[in-house]
Every structure is written in structure tokens, then in C-alpha cells.
Amino acid sequence: MDANIIIGKPLVKPEELYTDEIIHLHTEERFLPNILVKIGIFKSVNEVRKNRSDLFKELNDLDFIHLKIGKHHIWIVVGE
């Protein structure tokens, strides 16, 4: 499963960043473990903390992030 996620209001149009125009989640949530649970990568926030403590963080800065978790590729645009 690949996922495209937009957080907040991006400075760049998502169409300019993604080749696949499917947006799987548009949210104001900035706590990465909650997002990963919402899209079904992990079963719980506790599982994220135990298995991937590097992903246990808040996304507050403008950014474009690519994560590879197992076979899953996740692209995240963090906007304002």
C-alpha cells in the first residue's frame, strides 16, 4: 500500500509533487503515530512507540517526507 497524505494547507499544489494524484488522507492531525494508525499501517500508537520510536514525533515544520515502512511507501506533505 502506498499512501499520499497532506497535512494542513500545503504551499505547493499536491499535483506538482505527486505523480499519483490520489490523496489518501487530508488532515490537520500532526502527530505522526495517529496518522499511521488512521491509514492502517500500525494497529495502535503504542505499537508505533514500541517498534518504530523514530516515527514517534509531531510534524510541525513545512516539509515533504517519504517514509518506507516494510513494503509500504508513504509520502507526506506538511503545510501550514
mmCIF file of the N, C-alpha and C atoms, coordinates in Angstrom:
data_MODEL
# 
_entry.id   MODEL 
# 
loop_
_atom_site.group_PDB 
_atom_site.id 
_atom_site.type_symbol 
_atom_site.label_atom_id 
_atom_site.label_alt_id 
_atom_site.label_comp_id 
_atom_site.label_asym_id 
_atom_site.label_entity_id 
_atom_site.label_seq_id 
_atom_site.pdbx_PDB_ins_code 
_atom_site.Cartn_x 
_atom_site.Cartn_y 
_atom_site.Cartn_z 
_atom_site.occupancy 
_atom_site.B_iso_or_equiv 
_atom_site.pdbx_formal_charge 
_atom_site.auth_seq_id 
_atom_site.auth_comp_id 
_atom_site.auth_asym_id 
_atom_site.auth_atom_id 
_atom_site.pdbx_PDB_model_num 
ATOM 1   N N  . MET A 1 1  ? 0.841  -1.184 0.000  1.00 0.00 ? 1  MET A N  1 
ATOM 2   C CA . MET A 1 1  ? 0.000  0.000  0.000  1.00 0.00 ? 1  MET A CA 1 
ATOM 3   C C  . MET A 1 1  ? 0.881  1.241  0.000  1.00 0.00 ? 1  MET A C  1 
ATOM 4   N N  . ASP A 1 2  ? 0.639  2.103  -0.927 1.00 0.00 ? 2  ASP A N  1 
ATOM 5   C CA . ASP A 1 2  ? 1.285  3.404  -0.947 1.00 0.00 ? 2  ASP A CA 1 
ATOM 6   C C  . ASP A 1 2  ? 0.252  4.433  -0.518 1.00 0.00 ? 2  ASP A C  1 
ATOM 7   N N  . ALA A 1 3  ? 0.698  5.478  0.173  1.00 0.00 ? 3  ALA A N  1 
ATOM 8   C CA . ALA A 1 3  ? -0.237 6.492  0.646  1.00 0.00 ? 3  ALA A CA 1 
ATOM 9   C C  . ALA A 1 3  ? 0.331  7.883  0.440  1.00 0.00 ? 3  ALA A C  1 
ATOM 10  N N  . ASN A 1 4  ? -0.519 8.792  0.022  1.00 0.00 ? 4  ASN A N  1 
ATOM 11  C CA . ASN A 1 4  ? -0.197 10.211 -0.091 1.00 0.00 ? 4  ASN A CA 1 
ATOM 12  C C  . ASN A 1 4  ? -1.013 10.931 0.971  1.00 0.00 ? 4  ASN A C  1 
ATOM 13  N N  . ILE A 1 5  ? -0.340 11.699 1.806  1.00 0.00 ? 5  ILE A N  1 
ATOM 14  C CA . ILE A 1 5  ? -1.001 12.373 2.925  1.00 0.00 ? 5  ILE A CA 1 
ATOM 15  C C  . ILE A 1 5  ? -0.678 13.855 2.874  1.00 0.00 ? 5  ILE A C  1 
ATOM 16  N N  . ILE A 1 6  ? -1.691 14.670 3.068  1.00 0.00 ? 6  ILE A N  1 
ATOM 17  C CA . ILE A 1 6  ? -1.500 16.119 3.144  1.00 0.00 ? 6  ILE A CA 1 
ATOM 18  C C  . ILE A 1 6  ? -1.928 16.573 4.527  1.00 0.00 ? 6  ILE A C  1 
ATOM 19  N N  . ILE A 1 7  ? -1.053 17.325 5.176  1.00 0.00 ? 7  ILE A N  1 
ATOM 20  C CA . ILE A 1 7  ? -1.341 17.872 6.499  1.00 0.00 ? 7  ILE A CA 1 
ATOM 21  C C  . ILE A 1 7  ? -1.434 19.379 6.365  1.00 0.00 ? 7  ILE A C  1 
ATOM 22  N N  . GLY A 1 8  ? -2.558 19.932 6.805  1.00 0.00 ? 8  GLY A N  1 
ATOM 23  C CA . GLY A 1 8  ? -2.733 21.378 6.746  1.00 0.00 ? 8  GLY A CA 1 
ATOM 24  C C  . GLY A 1 8  ? -2.900 21.878 5.330  1.00 0.00 ? 8  GLY A C  1 
ATOM 25  N N  . LYS A 1 9  ? -2.461 23.112 5.100  1.00 0.00 ? 9  LYS A N  1 
ATOM 26  C CA . LYS A 1 9  ? -2.555 23.741 3.788  1.00 0.00 ? 9  LYS A CA 1 
ATOM 27  C C  . LYS A 1 9  ? -1.148 23.805 3.186  1.00 0.00 ? 9  LYS A C  1 
ATOM 28  N N  . PRO A 1 10 ? -0.871 22.990 2.162  1.00 0.00 ? 10 PRO A N  1 
ATOM 29  C CA . PRO A 1 10 ? 0.475  22.984 1.580  1.00 0.00 ? 10 PRO A CA 1 
ATOM 30  C C  . PRO A 1 10 ? 0.768  24.264 0.797  1.00 0.00 ? 10 PRO A C  1 
ATOM 31  N N  . LEU A 1 11 ? 2.039  24.628 0.735  1.00 0.00 ? 11 LEU A N  1 
ATOM 32  C CA . LEU A 1 11 ? 2.454  25.810 -0.014 1.00 0.00 ? 11 LEU A CA 1 
ATOM 33  C C  . LEU A 1 11 ? 2.474  25.544 -1.515 1.00 0.00 ? 11 LEU A C  1 
ATOM 34  N N  . VAL A 1 12 ? 2.604  24.268 -1.892 1.00 0.00 ? 12 VAL A N  1 
ATOM 35  C CA . VAL A 1 12 ? 2.660  23.852 -3.293 1.00 0.00 ? 12 VAL A CA 1 
ATOM 36  C C  . VAL A 1 12 ? 1.450  22.974 -3.569 1.00 0.00 ? 12 VAL A C  1 
ATOM 37  N N  . LYS A 1 13 ? 0.910  23.071 -4.773 1.00 0.00 ? 13 LYS A N  1 
ATOM 38  C CA . LYS A 1 13 ? -0.211 22.211 -5.133 1.00 0.00 ? 13 LYS A CA 1 
ATOM 39  C C  . LYS A 1 13 ? 0.246  20.754 -5.100 1.00 0.00 ? 13 LYS A C  1 
ATOM 40  N N  . PRO A 1 14 ? -0.535 19.870 -4.476 1.00 0.00 ? 14 PRO A N  1 
ATOM 41  C CA . PRO A 1 14 ? -0.148 18.460 -4.397 1.00 0.00 ? 14 PRO A CA 1 
ATOM 42  C C  . PRO A 1 14 ? 0.084  17.829 -5.771 1.00 0.00 ? 14 PRO A C  1 
ATOM 43  N N  . GLU A 1 15 ? -0.620 18.289 -6.800 1.00 0.00 ? 15 GLU A N  1 
ATOM 44  C CA . GLU A 1 15 ? -0.452 17.739 -8.143 1.00 0.00 ? 15 GLU A CA 1 
ATOM 45  C C  . GLU A 1 15 ? 0.974  17.946 -8.658 1.00 0.00 ? 15 GLU A C  1 
ATOM 46  N N  . GLU A 1 16 ? 1.653  18.983 -8.151 1.00 0.00 ? 16 GLU A N  1 
ATOM 47  C CA . GLU A 1 16 ? 3.022  19.257 -8.579 1.00 0.00 ? 16 GLU A CA 1 
ATOM 48  C C  . GLU A 1 16 ? 4.030  18.324 -7.900 1.00 0.00 ? 16 GLU A C  1 
ATOM 49  N N  . LEU A 1 17 ? 3.615  17.697 -6.801 1.00 0.00 ? 17 LEU A N  1 
ATOM 50  C CA . LEU A 1 17 ? 4.519  16.831 -6.052 1.00 0.00 ? 17 LEU A CA 1 
ATOM 51  C C  . LEU A 1 17 ? 4.306  15.355 -6.340 1.00 0.00 ? 17 LEU A C  1 
ATOM 52  N N  . TYR A 1 18 ? 3.062  14.949 -6.491 1.00 0.00 ? 18 TYR A N  1 
ATOM 53  C CA . TYR A 1 18 ? 2.735  13.542 -6.632 1.00 0.00 ? 18 TYR A CA 1 
ATOM 54  C C  . TYR A 1 18 ? 2.530  13.168 -8.086 1.00 0.00 ? 18 TYR A C  1 
ATOM 55  N N  . THR A 1 19 ? 3.060  12.020 -8.487 1.00 0.00 ? 19 THR A N  1 
ATOM 56  C CA . THR A 1 19 ? 2.738  11.501 -9.818 1.00 0.00 ? 19 THR A CA 1 
ATOM 57  C C  . THR A 1 19 ? 1.383  10.812 -9.763 1.00 0.00 ? 19 THR A C  1 
ATOM 58  N N  . ASP A 1 20 ? 1.087  10.175 -8.621 1.00 0.00 ? 20 ASP A N  1 
ATOM 59  C CA . ASP A 1 20 ? -0.212 9.553  -8.397 1.00 0.00 ? 20 ASP A CA 1 
ATOM 60  C C  . ASP A 1 20 ? -1.085 10.611 -7.731 1.00 0.00 ? 20 ASP A C  1 
ATOM 61  N N  . GLU A 1 21 ? -2.165 10.999 -8.382 1.00 0.00 ? 21 GLU A N  1 
ATOM 62  C CA . GLU A 1 21 ? -2.967 12.107 -7.867 1.00 0.00 ? 21 GLU A CA 1 
ATOM 63  C C  . GLU A 1 21 ? -3.944 11.702 -6.767 1.00 0.00 ? 21 GLU A C  1 
ATOM 64  N N  . ILE A 1 22 ? -3.877 10.459 -6.325 1.00 0.00 ? 22 ILE A N  1 
ATOM 65  C CA . ILE A 1 22 ? -4.795 10.002 -5.279 1.00 0.00 ? 22 ILE A CA 1 
ATOM 66  C C  . ILE A 1 22 ? -4.273 10.456 -3.920 1.00 0.00 ? 22 ILE A C  1 
ATOM 67  N N  . ILE A 1 23 ? -5.081 11.227 -3.229 1.00 0.00 ? 23 ILE A N  1 
ATOM 68  C CA . ILE A 1 23 ? -4.756 11.655 -1.874 1.00 0.00 ? 23 ILE A CA 1 
ATOM 69  C C  . ILE A 1 23 ? -5.514 10.723 -0.933 1.00 0.00 ? 23 ILE A C  1 
ATOM 70  N N  . HIS A 1 24 ? -4.794 9.971  -0.133 1.00 0.00 ? 24 HIS A N  1 
ATOM 71  C CA . HIS A 1 24 ? -5.427 9.011  0.749  1.00 0.00 ? 24 HIS A CA 1 
ATOM 72  C C  . HIS A 1 24 ? -5.927 9.643  2.046  1.00 0.00 ? 24 HIS A C  1 
ATOM 73  N N  . LEU A 1 25 ? -5.320 10.748 2.433  1.00 0.00 ? 25 LEU A N  1 
ATOM 74  C CA . LEU A 1 25 ? -5.732 11.384 3.678  1.00 0.00 ? 25 LEU A CA 1 
ATOM 75  C C  . LEU A 1 25 ? -5.364 12.865 3.627  1.00 0.00 ? 25 LEU A C  1 
ATOM 76  N N  . HIS A 1 26 ? -6.330 13.708 3.918  1.00 0.00 ? 26 HIS A N  1 
ATOM 77  C CA . HIS A 1 26 ? -6.098 15.146 4.071  1.00 0.00 ? 26 HIS A CA 1 
ATOM 78  C C  . HIS A 1 26 ? -6.538 15.458 5.491  1.00 0.00 ? 26 HIS A C  1 
ATOM 79  N N  . THR A 1 27 ? -5.619 15.893 6.330  1.00 0.00 ? 27 THR A N  1 
ATOM 80  C CA . THR A 1 27 ? -5.905 16.028 7.748  1.00 0.00 ? 27 THR A CA 1 
ATOM 81  C C  . THR A 1 27 ? -5.221 17.247 8.351  1.00 0.00 ? 27 THR A C  1 
ATOM 82  N N  . GLU A 1 28 ? -5.664 17.614 9.514  1.00 0.00 ? 28 GLU A N  1 
ATOM 83  C CA . GLU A 1 28 ? -4.995 18.638 10.311 1.00 0.00 ? 28 GLU A CA 1 
ATOM 84  C C  . GLU A 1 28 ? -4.166 17.984 11.428 1.00 0.00 ? 28 GLU A C  1 
ATOM 85  N N  . GLU A 1 29 ? -4.275 16.672 11.564 1.00 0.00 ? 29 GLU A N  1 
ATOM 86  C CA . GLU A 1 29 ? -3.519 15.906 12.570 1.00 0.00 ? 29 GLU A CA 1 
ATOM 87  C C  . GLU A 1 29 ? -2.031 16.014 12.265 1.00 0.00 ? 29 GLU A C  1 
ATOM 88  N N  . ARG A 1 30 ? -1.224 16.288 13.289 1.00 0.00 ? 30 ARG A N  1 
ATOM 89  C CA . ARG A 1 30 ? 0.214  16.449 13.070 1.00 0.00 ? 30 ARG A CA 1 
ATOM 90  C C  . ARG A 1 30 ? 1.042  15.443 13.865 1.00 0.00 ? 30 ARG A C  1 
ATOM 91  N N  . PHE A 1 31 ? 0.395  14.587 14.645 1.00 0.00 ? 31 PHE A N  1 
ATOM 92  C CA . PHE A 1 31 ? 1.102  13.554 15.403 1.00 0.00 ? 31 PHE A CA 1 
ATOM 93  C C  . PHE A 1 31 ? 1.204  12.326 14.516 1.00 0.00 ? 31 PHE A C  1 
ATOM 94  N N  . LEU A 1 32 ? 2.415  12.038 14.034 1.00 0.00 ? 32 LEU A N  1 
ATOM 95  C CA . LEU A 1 32 ? 2.634  11.000 13.034 1.00 0.00 ? 32 LEU A CA 1 
ATOM 96  C C  . LEU A 1 32 ? 2.067  9.630  13.430 1.00 0.00 ? 32 LEU A C  1 
ATOM 97  N N  . PRO A 1 33 ? 2.230  9.154  14.664 1.00 0.00 ? 33 PRO A N  1 
ATOM 98  C CA . PRO A 1 33 ? 1.647  7.853  15.012 1.00 0.00 ? 33 PRO A CA 1 
ATOM 99  C C  . PRO A 1 33 ? 0.129  7.791  14.806 1.00 0.00 ? 33 PRO A C  1 
ATOM 100 N N  . ASN A 1 34 ? -0.589 8.857  15.107 1.00 0.00 ? 34 ASN A N  1 
ATOM 101 C CA . ASN A 1 34 ? -2.043 8.864  14.881 1.00 0.00 ? 34 ASN A CA 1 
ATOM 102 C C  . ASN A 1 34 ? -2.369 8.731  13.396 1.00 0.00 ? 34 ASN A C  1 
ATOM 103 N N  . ILE A 1 35 ? -1.581 9.369  12.553 1.00 0.00 ? 35 ILE A N  1 
ATOM 104 C CA . ILE A 1 35 ? -1.787 9.288  11.104 1.00 0.00 ? 35 ILE A CA 1 
ATOM 105 C C  . ILE A 1 35 ? -1.533 7.868  10.620 1.00 0.00 ? 35 ILE A C  1 
ATOM 106 N N  . LEU A 1 36 ? -0.449 7.245  11.094 1.00 0.00 ? 36 LEU A N  1 
ATOM 107 C CA . LEU A 1 36 ? -0.104 5.892  10.668 1.00 0.00 ? 36 LEU A CA 1 
ATOM 108 C C  . LEU A 1 36 ? -1.152 4.873  11.109 1.00 0.00 ? 36 LEU A C  1 
ATOM 109 N N  . VAL A 1 37 ? -1.747 5.091  12.252 1.00 0.00 ? 37 VAL A N  1 
ATOM 110 C CA . VAL A 1 37 ? -2.840 4.221  12.717 1.00 0.00 ? 37 VAL A CA 1 
ATOM 111 C C  . VAL A 1 37 ? -4.083 4.454  11.858 1.00 0.00 ? 37 VAL A C  1 
ATOM 112 N N  . LYS A 1 38 ? -4.371 5.713  11.551 1.00 0.00 ? 38 LYS A N  1 
ATOM 113 C CA . LYS A 1 38 ? -5.562 6.055  10.766 1.00 0.00 ? 38 LYS A CA 1 
ATOM 114 C C  . LYS A 1 38 ? -5.534 5.429  9.371  1.00 0.00 ? 38 LYS A C  1 
ATOM 115 N N  . ILE A 1 39 ? -4.350 5.364  8.741  1.00 0.00 ? 39 ILE A N  1 
ATOM 116 C CA . ILE A 1 39 ? -4.275 4.785  7.400  1.00 0.00 ? 39 ILE A CA 1 
ATOM 117 C C  . ILE A 1 39 ? -4.024 3.278  7.428  1.00 0.00 ? 39 ILE A C  1 
ATOM 118 N N  . GLY A 1 40 ? -3.886 2.704  8.619  1.00 0.00 ? 40 GLY A N  1 
ATOM 119 C CA . GLY A 1 40 ? -3.810 1.250  8.745  1.00 0.00 ? 40 GLY A CA 1 
ATOM 120 C C  . GLY A 1 40 ? -2.430 0.632  8.684  1.00 0.00 ? 40 GLY A C  1 
ATOM 121 N N  . ILE A 1 41 ? -1.382 1.418  8.801  1.00 0.00 ? 41 ILE A N  1 
ATOM 122 C CA . ILE A 1 41 ? -0.024 0.867  8.786  1.00 0.00 ? 41 ILE A CA 1 
ATOM 123 C C  . ILE A 1 41 ? 0.278  0.170  10.113 1.00 0.00 ? 41 ILE A C  1 
ATOM 124 N N  . PHE A 1 42 ? -0.144 0.772  11.210 1.00 0.00 ? 42 PHE A N  1 
ATOM 125 C CA . PHE A 1 42 ? 0.013  0.199  12.543 1.00 0.00 ? 42 PHE A CA 1 
ATOM 126 C C  . PHE A 1 42 ? -1.365 0.037  13.179 1.00 0.00 ? 42 PHE A C  1 
ATOM 127 N N  . LYS A 1 43 ? -1.450 -0.891 14.149 1.00 0.00 ? 43 LYS A N  1 
ATOM 128 C CA . LYS A 1 43 ? -2.727 -1.131 14.828 1.00 0.00 ? 43 LYS A CA 1 
ATOM 129 C C  . LYS A 1 43 ? -2.987 -0.134 15.948 1.00 0.00 ? 43 LYS A C  1 
ATOM 130 N N  . SER A 1 44 ? -1.906 0.400  16.554 1.00 0.00 ? 44 SER A N  1 
ATOM 131 C CA . SER A 1 44 ? -2.083 1.337  17.662 1.00 0.00 ? 44 SER A CA 1 
ATOM 132 C C  . SER A 1 44 ? -0.876 2.260  17.773 1.00 0.00 ? 44 SER A C  1 
ATOM 133 N N  . VAL A 1 45 ? -1.076 3.362  18.473 1.00 0.00 ? 45 VAL A N  1 
ATOM 134 C CA . VAL A 1 45 ? 0.017  4.309  18.732 1.00 0.00 ? 45 VAL A CA 1 
ATOM 135 C C  . VAL A 1 45 ? 1.088  3.623  19.575 1.00 0.00 ? 45 VAL A C  1 
ATOM 136 N N  . ASN A 1 46 ? 0.658  2.771  20.485 1.00 0.00 ? 46 ASN A N  1 
ATOM 137 C CA . ASN A 1 46 ? 1.602  2.037  21.331 1.00 0.00 ? 46 ASN A CA 1 
ATOM 138 C C  . ASN A 1 46 ? 2.521  1.143  20.491 1.00 0.00 ? 46 ASN A C  1 
ATOM 139 N N  . GLU A 1 47 ? 1.989  0.538  19.440 1.00 0.00 ? 47 GLU A N  1 
ATOM 140 C CA . GLU A 1 47 ? 2.787  -0.293 18.545 1.00 0.00 ? 47 GLU A CA 1 
ATOM 141 C C  . GLU A 1 47 ? 3.849  0.540  17.826 1.00 0.00 ? 47 GLU A C  1 
ATOM 142 N N  . VAL A 1 48 ? 3.512  1.763  17.449 1.00 0.00 ? 48 VAL A N  1 
ATOM 143 C CA . VAL A 1 48 ? 4.487  2.655  16.818 1.00 0.00 ? 48 VAL A CA 1 
ATOM 144 C C  . VAL A 1 48 ? 5.616  2.952  17.812 1.00 0.00 ? 48 VAL A C  1 
ATOM 145 N N  . ARG A 1 49 ? 5.256  3.271  19.049 1.00 0.00 ? 49 ARG A N  1 
ATOM 146 C CA . ARG A 1 49 ? 6.254  3.611  20.067 1.00 0.00 ? 49 ARG A CA 1 
ATOM 147 C C  . ARG A 1 49 ? 7.194  2.430  20.325 1.00 0.00 ? 49 ARG A C  1 
ATOM 148 N N  . LYS A 1 50 ? 6.647  1.213  20.383 1.00 0.00 ? 50 LYS A N  1 
ATOM 149 C CA . LYS A 1 50 ? 7.468  0.033  20.669 1.00 0.00 ? 50 LYS A CA 1 
ATOM 150 C C  . LYS A 1 50 ? 8.355  -0.369 19.499 1.00 0.00 ? 50 LYS A C  1 
ATOM 151 N N  . ASN A 1 51 ? 7.816  -0.331 18.274 1.00 0.00 ? 51 ASN A N  1 
ATOM 152 C CA . ASN A 1 51 ? 8.528  -0.874 17.118 1.00 0.00 ? 51 ASN A CA 1 
ATOM 153 C C  . ASN A 1 51 ? 9.306  0.150  16.301 1.00 0.00 ? 51 ASN A C  1 
ATOM 154 N N  . ARG A 1 52 ? 8.835  1.375  16.231 1.00 0.00 ? 52 ARG A N  1 
ATOM 155 C CA . ARG A 1 52 ? 9.496  2.411  15.421 1.00 0.00 ? 52 ARG A CA 1 
ATOM 156 C C  . ARG A 1 52 ? 9.503  3.733  16.185 1.00 0.00 ? 52 ARG A C  1 
ATOM 157 N N  . SER A 1 53 ? 10.307 3.797  17.223 1.00 0.00 ? 53 SER A N  1 
ATOM 158 C CA . SER A 1 53 ? 10.347 5.007  18.052 1.00 0.00 ? 53 SER A CA 1 
ATOM 159 C C  . SER A 1 53 ? 10.803 6.232  17.255 1.00 0.00 ? 53 SER A C  1 
ATOM 160 N N  . ASP A 1 54 ? 11.494 6.020  16.118 1.00 0.00 ? 54 ASP A N  1 
ATOM 161 C CA . ASP A 1 54 ? 11.917 7.145  15.279 1.00 0.00 ? 54 ASP A CA 1 
ATOM 162 C C  . ASP A 1 54 ? 10.721 7.845  14.628 1.00 0.00 ? 54 ASP A C  1 
ATOM 163 N N  . LEU A 1 55 ? 9.573  7.149  14.553 1.00 0.00 ? 55 LEU A N  1 
ATOM 164 C CA . LEU A 1 55 ? 8.368  7.734  13.952 1.00 0.00 ? 55 LEU A CA 1 
ATOM 165 C C  . LEU A 1 55 ? 7.452  8.368  14.995 1.00 0.00 ? 55 LEU A C  1 
ATOM 166 N N  . PHE A 1 56 ? 7.836  8.323  16.251 1.00 0.00 ? 56 PHE A N  1 
ATOM 167 C CA . PHE A 1 56 ? 7.015  8.861  17.331 1.00 0.00 ? 56 PHE A CA 1 
ATOM 168 C C  . PHE A 1 56 ? 7.325  10.350 17.474 1.00 0.00 ? 56 PHE A C  1 
ATOM 169 N N  . LYS A 1 57 ? 6.735  11.169 16.567 1.00 0.00 ? 57 LYS A N  1 
ATOM 170 C CA . LYS A 1 57 ? 7.035  12.600 16.578 1.00 0.00 ? 57 LYS A CA 1 
ATOM 171 C C  . LYS A 1 57 ? 5.873  13.413 16.022 1.00 0.00 ? 57 LYS A C  1 
ATOM 172 N N  . GLU A 1 58 ? 5.941  14.683 16.274 1.00 0.00 ? 58 GLU A N  1 
ATOM 173 C CA . GLU A 1 58 ? 4.973  15.674 15.811 1.00 0.00 ? 58 GLU A CA 1 
ATOM 174 C C  . GLU A 1 58 ? 5.531  16.325 14.541 1.00 0.00 ? 58 GLU A C  1 
ATOM 175 N N  . LEU A 1 59 ? 4.694  16.502 13.519 1.00 0.00 ? 59 LEU A N  1 
ATOM 176 C CA . LEU A 1 59 ? 5.123  17.122 12.262 1.00 0.00 ? 59 LEU A CA 1 
ATOM 177 C C  . LEU A 1 59 ? 4.638  18.566 12.228 1.00 0.00 ? 59 LEU A C  1 
ATOM 178 N N  . ASN A 1 60 ? 5.482  19.478 12.677 1.00 0.00 ? 60 ASN A N  1 
ATOM 179 C CA . ASN A 1 60 ? 5.094  20.887 12.766 1.00 0.00 ? 60 ASN A CA 1 
ATOM 180 C C  . ASN A 1 60 ? 5.765  21.777 11.727 1.00 0.00 ? 60 ASN A C  1 
ATOM 181 N N  . ASP A 1 61 ? 6.880  21.345 11.162 1.00 0.00 ? 61 ASP A N  1 
ATOM 182 C CA . ASP A 1 61 ? 7.611  22.160 10.196 1.00 0.00 ? 61 ASP A CA 1 
ATOM 183 C C  . ASP A 1 61 ? 7.178  21.838 8.777  1.00 0.00 ? 61 ASP A C  1 
ATOM 184 N N  . LEU A 1 62 ? 7.188  22.847 7.907  1.00 0.00 ? 62 LEU A N  1 
ATOM 185 C CA . LEU A 1 62 ? 6.881  22.625 6.494  1.00 0.00 ? 62 LEU A CA 1 
ATOM 186 C C  . LEU A 1 62 ? 7.873  21.615 5.938  1.00 0.00 ? 62 LEU A C  1 
ATOM 187 N N  . ASP A 1 63 ? 7.348  20.604 5.242  1.00 0.00 ? 63 ASP A N  1 
ATOM 188 C CA . ASP A 1 63 ? 8.237  19.550 4.782  1.00 0.00 ? 63 ASP A CA 1 
ATOM 189 C C  . ASP A 1 63 ? 7.542  18.670 3.755  1.00 0.00 ? 63 ASP A C  1 
ATOM 190 N N  . PHE A 1 64 ? 8.331  17.877 3.043  1.00 0.00 ? 64 PHE A N  1 
ATOM 191 C CA . PHE A 1 64 ? 7.851  16.806 2.175  1.00 0.00 ? 64 PHE A CA 1 
ATOM 192 C C  . PHE A 1 64 ? 8.636  15.577 2.593  1.00 0.00 ? 64 PHE A C  1 
ATOM 193 N N  . ILE A 1 65 ? 7.947  14.573 3.106  1.00 0.00 ? 65 ILE A N  1 
ATOM 194 C CA . ILE A 1 65 ? 8.593  13.425 3.737  1.00 0.00 ? 65 ILE A CA 1 
ATOM 195 C C  . ILE A 1 65 ? 8.233  12.154 2.989  1.00 0.00 ? 65 ILE A C  1 
ATOM 196 N N  . HIS A 1 66 ? 9.219  11.303 2.783  1.00 0.00 ? 66 HIS A N  1 
ATOM 197 C CA . HIS A 1 66 ? 8.978  9.954  2.246  1.00 0.00 ? 66 HIS A CA 1 
ATOM 198 C C  . HIS A 1 66 ? 9.363  8.963  3.330  1.00 0.00 ? 66 HIS A C  1 
ATOM 199 N N  . LEU A 1 67 ? 8.433  8.082  3.688  1.00 0.00 ? 67 LEU A N  1 
ATOM 200 C CA . LEU A 1 67 ? 8.702  7.030  4.661  1.00 0.00 ? 67 LEU A CA 1 
ATOM 201 C C  . LEU A 1 67 ? 8.544  5.683  3.989  1.00 0.00 ? 67 LEU A C  1 
ATOM 202 N N  . LYS A 1 68 ? 9.413  4.743  4.338  1.00 0.00 ? 68 LYS A N  1 
ATOM 203 C CA . LYS A 1 68 ? 9.247  3.366  3.901  1.00 0.00 ? 68 LYS A CA 1 
ATOM 204 C C  . LYS A 1 68 ? 9.111  2.536  5.164  1.00 0.00 ? 68 LYS A C  1 
ATOM 205 N N  . ILE A 1 69 ? 7.957  1.926  5.336  1.00 0.00 ? 69 ILE A N  1 
ATOM 206 C CA . ILE A 1 69 ? 7.680  1.098  6.497  1.00 0.00 ? 69 ILE A CA 1 
ATOM 207 C C  . ILE A 1 69 ? 7.316  -0.279 5.966  1.00 0.00 ? 69 ILE A C  1 
ATOM 208 N N  . GLY A 1 70 ? 8.228  -1.222 6.084  1.00 0.00 ? 70 GLY A N  1 
ATOM 209 C CA . GLY A 1 70 ? 8.018  -2.539 5.484  1.00 0.00 ? 70 GLY A CA 1 
ATOM 210 C C  . GLY A 1 70 ? 7.918  -2.382 3.978  1.00 0.00 ? 70 GLY A C  1 
ATOM 211 N N  . LYS A 1 71 ? 6.815  -2.860 3.404  1.00 0.00 ? 71 LYS A N  1 
ATOM 212 C CA . LYS A 1 71 ? 6.587  -2.732 1.963  1.00 0.00 ? 71 LYS A CA 1 
ATOM 213 C C  . LYS A 1 71 ? 5.809  -1.468 1.610  1.00 0.00 ? 71 LYS A C  1 
ATOM 214 N N  . HIS A 1 72 ? 5.454  -0.684 2.615  1.00 0.00 ? 72 HIS A N  1 
ATOM 215 C CA . HIS A 1 72 ? 4.627  0.499  2.415  1.00 0.00 ? 72 HIS A CA 1 
ATOM 216 C C  . HIS A 1 72 ? 5.487  1.738  2.146  1.00 0.00 ? 72 HIS A C  1 
ATOM 217 N N  . HIS A 1 73 ? 5.089  2.510  1.156  1.00 0.00 ? 73 HIS A N  1 
ATOM 218 C CA . HIS A 1 73 ? 5.711  3.808  0.883  1.00 0.00 ? 73 HIS A CA 1 
ATOM 219 C C  . HIS A 1 73 ? 4.681  4.879  1.192  1.00 0.00 ? 73 HIS A C  1 
ATOM 220 N N  . ILE A 1 74 ? 5.085  5.862  1.992  1.00 0.00 ? 74 ILE A N  1 
ATOM 221 C CA . ILE A 1 74 ? 4.173  6.926  2.403  1.00 0.00 ? 74 ILE A CA 1 
ATOM 222 C C  . ILE A 1 74 ? 4.835  8.263  2.109  1.00 0.00 ? 74 ILE A C  1 
ATOM 223 N N  . TRP A 1 75 ? 4.125  9.107  1.383  1.00 0.00 ? 75 TRP A N  1 
ATOM 224 C CA . TRP A 1 75 ? 4.606  10.458 1.094  1.00 0.00 ? 75 TRP A CA 1 
ATOM 225 C C  . TRP A 1 75 ? 3.706  11.429 1.850  1.00 0.00 ? 75 TRP A C  1 
ATOM 226 N N  . ILE A 1 76 ? 4.340  12.339 2.606  1.00 0.00 ? 76 ILE A N  1 
ATOM 227 C CA . ILE A 1 76 ? 3.597  13.278 3.442  1.00 0.00 ? 76 ILE A CA 1 
ATOM 228 C C  . ILE A 1 76 ? 4.013  14.696 3.093  1.00 0.00 ? 76 ILE A C  1 
ATOM 229 N N  . VAL A 1 77 ? 3.042  15.534 2.798  1.00 0.00 ? 77 VAL A N  1 
ATOM 230 C CA . VAL A 1 77 ? 3.270  16.961 2.610  1.00 0.00 ? 77 VAL A CA 1 
ATOM 231 C C  . VAL A 1 77 ? 2.774  17.651 3.871  1.00 0.00 ? 77 VAL A C  1 
ATOM 232 N N  . VAL A 1 78 ? 3.667  18.364 4.546  1.00 0.00 ? 78 VAL A N  1 
ATOM 233 C CA . VAL A 1 78 ? 3.304  19.090 5.754  1.00 0.00 ? 78 VAL A CA 1 
ATOM 234 C C  . VAL A 1 78 ? 3.199  20.558 5.385  1.00 0.00 ? 78 VAL A C  1 
ATOM 235 N N  . GLY A 1 79 ? 1.994  21.111 5.491  1.00 0.00 ? 79 GLY A N  1 
ATOM 236 C CA . GLY A 1 79 ? 1.753  22.502 5.158  1.00 0.00 ? 79 GLY A CA 1 
ATOM 237 C C  . GLY A 1 79 ? 1.575  23.354 6.407  1.00 0.00 ? 79 GLY A C  1 
ATOM 238 N N  . GLU A 1 80 ? 1.067  24.531 6.182  1.00 0.00 ? 80 GLU A N  1 
ATOM 239 C CA . GLU A 1 80 ? 0.853  25.491 7.285  1.00 0.00 ? 80 GLU A CA 1 
ATOM 240 C C  . GLU A 1 80 ? -0.283 25.058 8.173  1.00 0.00 ? 80 GLU A C  1 
# 
